[in-house]
């Protein structure tokens, strides 16, 4: 991977740096009728950690992310974020308390520009009233300038200045992935949840995304949960990894521990293959 350049400059004062993002999951179960998607999951993500969640297809990774971000409601168990239970909370409520997300299948508005898609994410930070906005008072103008400045810093950080006014639907797939990351960052989350951010990318696009994530983590202290199938990336950038298989927690540990864990190797690739090489499932 190429060395990353510089550090993110997001400087609104409300960014992830210094924000607590302690996520604790205990005894989590999720069932759809007679299908048990998740069974008795226990894990913890610490503030400032780049935490990876891996497993074969159908292991329950996205189901767990959906529980964390409010798209699914757990059948039983508990999830706490910074000491408060978030079980059965809705996505918009979780966004307001600092949980942002990207999606496995890109969830942008293709008929809107890059800038417009990112501006939509800023609505949770608007403080002016509807009458004030209608009159476009000086205080509203000042706030609009402040929000735009934050978005421009994110645009500069992600190196998408040249496409800020392009329609998202006209962009290559890998660039749309970058825009979706930008929209998630516009929320200024303390916990950033990334569902397969490298899927469908070329090698060069993956290298760029790795650089952005490392910049965010090392330069800004962003807490992240990463779900990804590319094991070469997971093993090189993650600090700690949890492995799911058939909805159950199979293993937890440092990348080198997971890479050599016999049950993990068997679940992914069979008895003899080295998980340290790139693996796709």
C-alpha positions in Angstrom: 0.0 0.0 0.0 1.2 3.5 -0.7 2.1 5.7 2.3 -0.7 8.1 3.2 -0.2 11.8 2.9 -0.8 14.2 5.7 -3.5 14.2 8.3 -7.2 15.1 8.1 -7.8 18.7 8.9 -11.5 18.5 10.0 -11.5 21.2 12.6 -15.0 22.2 13.5 -14.4 21.4 17.2 -17.0 18.6 17.1 -15.0 16.0 15.3 -14.2 12.5 16.5 -11.0 13.4 18.2 -11.4 13.2 21.9 -15.0 11.8 21.6 -15.8 8.8 23.6 -17.0 5.8 21.5 -17.3 2.9 23.9 -19.5 0.2 22.4 -20.4 -2.9 24.5 -22.5 -5.8 23.3 -23.6 -8.5 25.7 -25.6 -11.7 24.9 -27.0 -10.4 21.7 -29.5 -12.6 19.8 -31.3 -11.9 16.5 -33.9 -14.2 15.0 -36.0 -14.0 11.9 -38.8 -16.5 12.4 -37.1 -19.8 12.9 -33.7 -18.5 11.6 -31.2 -17.5 14.2 -29.0 -14.9 12.6 -27.0 -14.0 15.7 -26.5 -16.1 18.8 -25.2 -14.8 22.1 -22.7 -12.3 20.7 -20.4 -10.6 23.2 -17.8 -7.9 22.1 -16.5 -4.5 22.9 -15.1 -1.7 20.8 -12.9 0.9 22.6 -12.5 4.6 21.9 -10.0 5.2 19.2 -9.9 1.6 18.0 -9.8 0.4 14.5 -11.8 -2.8 15.0 -12.6 -5.4 12.3 -15.5 -7.8 12.1 -14.9 -10.6 9.6 -16.4 -14.0 8.6 -17.6 -16.0 5.6 -20.6 -14.9 3.7 -23.7 -15.4 5.8 -21.8 -15.3 9.0 -24.0 -12.5 10.4 -21.7 -9.5 10.0 -24.1 -7.1 8.4 -26.9 -8.3 10.7 -24.7 -7.3 13.6 -24.0 -3.9 12.0 -27.7 -3.4 11.5 -28.4 -4.1 15.2 -25.7 -1.5 16.1 -27.1 1.1 13.8 -30.7 0.6 14.5 -31.9 -1.0 11.2 -32.6 -4.3 13.1 -33.9 -4.7 16.6 -32.3 -7.5 18.6 -34.4 -10.4 19.9 -32.6 -10.3 23.2 -29.4 -9.0 24.8 -28.0 -5.5 25.2 -26.0 -2.9 23.3 -24.6 0.1 25.1 -22.9 3.1 23.6 -21.0 5.3 26.0 -22.8 3.7 28.9 -26.4 4.1 27.6 -28.5 1.3 26.1 -29.2 1.7 22.4 -31.2 -1.5 21.9 -34.4 -0.8 19.9 -33.3 2.8 19.1 -34.0 4.0 15.5 -31.2 4.9 13.0 -31.9 8.7 13.2 -31.6 8.6 17.0 -28.3 6.8 16.8 -27.0 9.2 14.2 -27.7 12.1 16.6 -25.7 10.4 19.5 -22.7 9.9 17.2 -23.0 6.6 15.2 -22.4 7.1 11.5 -22.3 4.4 8.8 -21.5 3.5 5.2 -23.4 0.7 3.5 -22.4 -2.5 1.6 -24.7 -1.4 -1.3 -24.2 2.4 -1.8 -27.0 4.4 -0.4 -26.5 7.8 -2.1 -28.9 9.9 -4.1 -27.7 9.5 -7.7 -29.7 12.4 -9.1 -28.0 14.9 -6.7 -24.4 16.2 -6.7 -21.6 15.1 -4.5 -21.9 18.3 -2.4 -25.7 18.0 -2.1 -25.4 14.4 -0.8 -22.9 15.5 1.8 -25.0 18.6 2.8 -27.9 16.3 3.6 -25.8 14.7 6.4 -25.3 18.1 8.1 -28.9 18.5 9.0 -28.4 17.0 12.4 -26.1 19.8 13.2 -28.3 22.7 12.1 -29.3 24.9 15.0 -31.5 27.6 13.3 -35.3 27.5 13.2 -37.6 27.3 10.2 -38.7 31.0 10.5 -35.0 32.0 10.7 -34.1 30.0 7.7 -37.1 31.5 5.8 -35.8 35.0 6.5 -32.2 34.0 6.0 -31.1 35.9 9.0 -27.4 36.9 9.5 -27.1 34.1 12.2 -28.4 31.6 9.6 -25.9 32.8 7.0 -23.0 32.5 9.5 -24.1 28.9 10.3 -24.4 28.0 6.7 -20.9 29.3 6.0 -19.6 27.2 9.0 -21.2 24.0 7.7 -20.0 24.6 4.2 -16.4 25.1 5.5 -16.6 21.7 7.3 -17.8 20.0 4.1 -15.0 21.7 2.0 -12.4 20.3 4.5 -13.8 16.8 4.1 -13.9 17.2 0.3 -10.2 18.3 0.3 -9.3 15.4 2.6 -10.9 12.9 0.3 -9.4 14.5 -2.8 -12.8 14.9 -4.5 -12.6 18.7 -5.2 -13.0 18.2 -9.0 -16.2 16.2 -8.7 -18.0 18.2 -6.0 -20.6 19.4 -8.4 -20.9 16.2 -10.4 -24.0 14.1 -10.2 -23.3 11.0 -8.1 -25.0 8.7 -10.6 -22.4 9.7 -13.2 -19.4 8.7 -11.1 -17.4 5.4 -11.2 -18.3 2.9 -8.5 -15.1 3.4 -6.5 -15.5 7.2 -6.4 -19.1 6.8 -5.2 -17.7 4.7 -2.3 -15.4 7.6 -1.5 -18.4 10.0 -1.6 -20.3 7.8 0.7 -17.4 7.9 3.2 -17.5 11.7 2.9 -21.2 11.8 3.7 -20.7 9.6 6.8 -17.8 11.9 7.9 -20.1 15.0 7.4 -22.2 13.6 10.3 -19.0 14.0 12.5 -19.6 10.6 14.1 -17.7 9.4 17.2 -18.2 5.8 15.9 -17.9 5.2 12.2 -19.3 1.9 11.0 -18.0 0.7 7.6 -19.7 -2.1 5.8 -17.4 -3.5 3.1 -15.9 -0.1 2.0 -13.5 -1.8 -0.4 -16.0 -3.9 -2.3 -15.9 -3.6 -6.0 -12.8 -1.3 -6.0 -9.7 -1.5 -8.2 -6.4 -2.0 -6.5 -5.6 1.8 -6.8 -8.9 2.7 -5.3 -8.4 0.3 -2.5 -5.0 1.9 -1.8 -6.5 5.3 -1.6 -9.3 4.2 0.7 -6.7 2.5 3.0 -4.8 5.8 3.1 -8.0 7.7 4.1 -8.9 5.3 6.8 -5.4 5.3 8.3 -5.4 9.1 8.2 -8.7 9.2 10.0 -7.6 6.7 12.6 -4.0 7.9 13.3 -4.5 11.6 12.6 -8.0 12.2 13.9 -8.4 9.3 16.4 -11.6 8.1 14.7 -13.1 5.0 16.2 -14.1 2.5 13.5 -15.8 -0.8 13.0 -14.8 -2.3 9.7 -16.5 -5.2 7.9 -14.4 -6.4 5.0 -13.6 -9.5 3.0 -10.2 -8.5 1.7 -8.0 -10.2 4.4 -4.8 -8.5 3.2 -6.3 -5.1 4.1 -8.0 -6.3 7.4 -4.7 -7.9 8.6 -2.6 -4.8 7.8 -4.8 -2.0 9.3 -6.9 -3.5 12.1 -5.9 -3.4 15.7 -8.3 -6.1 16.9 -10.5 -8.6 15.1 -13.7 -10.6 15.9 -14.6 -13.5 13.6 -18.2 -14.6 13.2 -19.4 -17.9 11.7 -23.0 -19.0 11.3 -24.1 -16.2 13.6 -21.8 -17.1 16.4 -18.5 -15.5 17.7 -15.8 -17.9 16.5 -12.6 -16.0 17.7 -11.3 -12.7 18.9 -7.8 -11.3 19.0 -5.0 -9.4 17.4 -4.5 -9.8 13.6 -1.6 -12.2 14.0 -3.6 -14.3 16.4 -6.6 -14.5 14.0 -4.4 -15.1 11.0 -3.0 -18.3 12.6 -6.2 -19.4 14.4 -7.0 -23.0 13.1 -10.8 -22.6 13.5 -10.7 -19.3 11.6 -8.6 -20.8 8.8 -11.0 -23.8 8.6 -14.1 -21.6 8.5 -12.7 -19.5 5.7 -10.6 -21.6 3.5 -10.2 -25.2 4.7 -7.5 -26.8 6.8 -4.3 -25.9 4.9 -4.6 -22.4 3.4 -2.8 -19.4 4.9 -5.2 -16.7 5.9 -2.4 -14.2 5.7 -2.8 -14.1 1.9 -5.8 -12.3 0.4 -9.0 -14.3 0.9 -12.5 -13.7 -0.5 -15.6 -15.5 0.4 
